[in-house]
Amino acid sequence: MARRADRSPALPDKSSFPYVLTAAFAVTFALALRTAQVDPRLLFDRQALTNITRFVRGALPPRIDAEFLAMLVRPAVETVQISVMGMVIAIAIGLPLGLLATSSLTWRGVLHERITGVGRRVLAFVPYGTSRALLSVLRSIPEYVWAFMFVRAVGLGPFPGILAIGVAYGGMLGKVYSEILESVDPQPLEALHASGAGKSGIVLYGLFPEALPHLISYTLYRWECAIRASAIMGFVGAGGLGQQIELSMRMFQFHEVITLLGVLLVLVGAVDLISGRIRAQVVG
Amino acid sequence: MPPIATTSVSQRGWRWTSCLAAAGMLALVVWSYQGARVDLGALMTGEAAAEIATYVAKLFPPDLSSHAVRDAIAGAWETFAISLVGSVLSVCVAFPLALGATRTILYRGVLYEGQNLSSAQKLVRMAVFIASKTVLAIFRTVPEIIWALIFVFVVGLGPFPGVLALGFHTGGVLGRLFGEVLEDVDPRPLEALQSTGSGRLGIVLYGILPQALPQFASYALYRWEVNIRAAAVMGFVGAGGLGQRIHVAISLFHEHQLLTLILAVYVMVTLVDALSAWLRARLL
């Protein structure tokens, strides 16, 4: 309420905001429509209809002979392994950076009440600012771009896929970890602080016990995303099912694509189920 | 977090299952570590780290010639356009399907209290429900990059297949989220409307939708943040935007230009995140 009262003199008429927003949106959207070359007719012209028919005819029935399925076991297994190892690296990156990016740990709040002097404040701010910036770079570059670059750097195979998930998801985990840690109830921390606990003691016995269920839950949720990502990563040569999907698509073997999507669906479903069960237990 | 008193009854069982889950996760990690044939120790010290360092060194400095910058800006705007139009399309796809996937609108709950549907009517409505749910599930299970491949095949290269891919995949995701919002609305205003004599349409328009729309907007904005990242890689399969330029730059070893493009991705993703967060704060 107070904020609204503060703001109202600055805005000539509060109710004009929706109109300005709508107008801005309409203009941007119109320009975007042109740039994106949206042309619904393309979907219904003769060529498109022929292509759709070709796709559907080619896709049905899906290819489920034993030979093909046997060939898929390895990439499917690899997809799961890439996602798991990727998450291990992501935690290894996200946890330390996330801790540094937690303002209540590094430079303000209960733990730093006794820090006086601007110089020390600024010094404490440096690791915080650096880790925030680093996390933002890691997570803003899509994992496929990371994967493509790692393929160039270390060669084809599952390894670049693992690194890509590790780096991109490390950035996301770090950011969300720091948000979770910042929202922890400060009173137990104050109590620990008052009873003479050091910083690591406060982190271990105050912060983690309170935040752990949420940290685990978010990490598992990210794993669900990682299995989807690792399945697609193969498009740029980073192992897993994606490589096979791209190959089948390029060769117009649509009945193989459908089977591959089915395998992907089963994998994703299984991971969602496991992760959902554990998350319900942990946070419940 | 639940108070300890309420959990202590099942504490022992909880501890057992959590130990089991932790052990299972550990086994999964070990299995993945061996399967993925990755030597993480070597990454820290050895060849892989050197390869990555060499590659990163090659990226610098970014190509800031006016040609490269103009190309990056054009790509960024195209990516922005794809994500915006794709997100709007996804809302258009999601909204009707979400209505069809909401039981409380189709055949049960406050809307149908005291006025039993004939069993034939109910059967038809259940069929609509199941069909909508299935369509949504298919839309969201197929990853956007595979939708992009399919639409490139159907309508040809360019940003338009990217728009369609985002629209379908995100439509499936949003449809499910919208449906959950619709089923979770507070029933009391609906009962109030009903008792004052509103018909079903009135209850939906003045009771359900006003409660759901802010949530819809918030989810749509959140998915826009996801879509800007997806739009940035869509070009890998020929669907325009920055992705296409990144693909070319990586394939032709134009490392300095690649860094310019990656900077463009970073700037744009950060801008869209900030814009979306600001809008969400204003809307809710």
Interface residues (C-beta under 8 A of the other chain):
Chain A: F17 L21 T28 F29 L31 A32 L33 T35 A36 Q37 V38 D39 L42 L43 A48 N51 I52 F55 V77 E78 V80 Q81 I82 V84 M85 V88 I89 S136 V137 S140 I141 P142 Y144 V145 F148 M149 F150 R152 A153 V154 P158 F159 I162 L163 E210 P213 R228 A231 I232 F235 V236 I245 E246 M249 V257 L261 L264 L265 V268 I278 Q281 V282 G284
Chain B: M1 P2 W14 T17 S18 A21 L28 V29 W31 S32 Y33 G35 A36 R37 V38 L40 A48 E51 I52 T54 Y55 V56 W77 E78 F80 A81 I82 L84 V85 G86 V88 T141 V142 P143 I145 I146 L149 I150 F153 V154 V155 G156 G158 P159 F160 G162 V163 L164 R229 A230 A232 V233 F236 V237 G240 I246 H247 I250 L258 I262 V265 Y266 V269 T270 D273 L279 R282
